[in-house]
Amino acid sequence: MSDHKNRPKYDWRNYPPEEIPSSTEPPKQLTNSIRRGESILDIGCGVGRSTLALASIGHRISGIDINPLAIARAKTQASEAKVDVSFTTADATHLHNIESAAFDAVLMQAFLTTLATPEERTTAISESFRVLKLGGKLFMVEFLQNWNSSNYRDRYIRGIKLNLADGTFPVFSE
Ligand SMILES: C[S@@+](CC[C@H](N)C(=O)[O-])C[C@H]1O[C@@H](n2cnc3c(N)ncnc32)[C@H](O)[C@@H]1O
């Protein structure tokens, strides 16, 4: 296992929002199993593409992301589309402003992969359990890239050279 202690700090906080990789649609598993009116928290919502799509078909949904510019863009889009949805800047590993057992469902879409260490991923998952109601559902969707993907192979190699966890790569460097 890699030693993460002295790894460089790469951060999504100031990643240009227009370049944040976005999912094209919310997962069918969620839309098929969550009833209208149930509350959903979209963690690492980016510019809110899936969040807005879910809100526009009647779901009660909030989105959080660590990137304030992405959240500002998501809010603008919600207001232009006159869609009722709340967007907040927050770190998924410290959801202190969200009370426990507040949501029927949590969505993490193309999100866990962006956390650079196993510790951060574990904390984000425990936080999502904390904010879920008893019997609530956690939907995790990843984009299944691997060493065989020509797009990702070089990125993973860079991550290893930078002492990041396996399967993790920097998204932004100064
Ligand atoms: C690949 S994007 C996916 C965005 C969206 N979920 C989608 O599927 O279109 C990952 C998002 O996670 C956010 N993110 C990364 N680390 C985070 C953290 N600790 N807390 C909250 N959001 C975070 C990034 O800012 C980015 O917007």
The ligand as an ORCA input file, in Angstrom:
! r2SCAN-3c Opt
* xyz 0 1
  C     -16.077     13.651    -11.323
  S     -17.018     14.931    -10.546
  C     -18.655     14.222    -10.602
  C     -19.737     15.259    -10.457
  C     -21.180     14.690    -10.440
  N     -21.406     13.830     -9.303
  C     -21.491     13.956    -11.707
  O     -21.579     12.726    -11.688
  O     -21.655     14.651    -12.729
  C     -16.551     14.758     -8.820
  C     -17.009     15.917     -7.948
  O     -16.677     15.611     -6.588
  C     -16.321     16.838     -5.954
  N     -15.523     16.565     -4.738
  C     -14.246     16.104     -4.647
  N     -13.875     15.981     -3.365
  C     -14.940     16.371     -2.610
  C     -15.194     16.441     -1.202
  N     -14.255     16.118     -0.296
  N     -16.411     16.869     -0.792
  C     -17.369     17.208     -1.675
  N     -17.192     17.172     -3.024
  C     -16.001     16.744     -3.488
  C     -15.532     17.582     -7.019
  O     -15.470     18.970     -6.746
  C     -16.345     17.243     -8.276
  O     -17.322     18.217     -8.526
*
